[in-house]
Amino acid sequence: MIGFIFWIIPIIIFWIKTDQIIKAIKENTSKIAETKEDTNNDNENIK
C-alpha cells in the first residue's frame, strides 16, 4: 500500500507539471498567432 502511494505521488506531480506546460504552450502559440495577424494588418495598411 505504501509502495502504491510512492508511485502515485510522482505521477500526479508529473501530470500537473505537464498540464501547466501544455497551457503555457497554448497561450504562447495564440500570442504568436495574434502578432502575425497584427503584422499582416500593418502591411495591408501600408499598401
C-alpha angles and dihedrals in degrees: 000000000000089000089055091055091049088054097045099049097060090044091054092046091048091048092051092048094049090047090054091047091051091050091049091050091050091050092049094048092050089050090050090050091051093051090049090054090049093053090048090053091049091052091051091049091053090055 
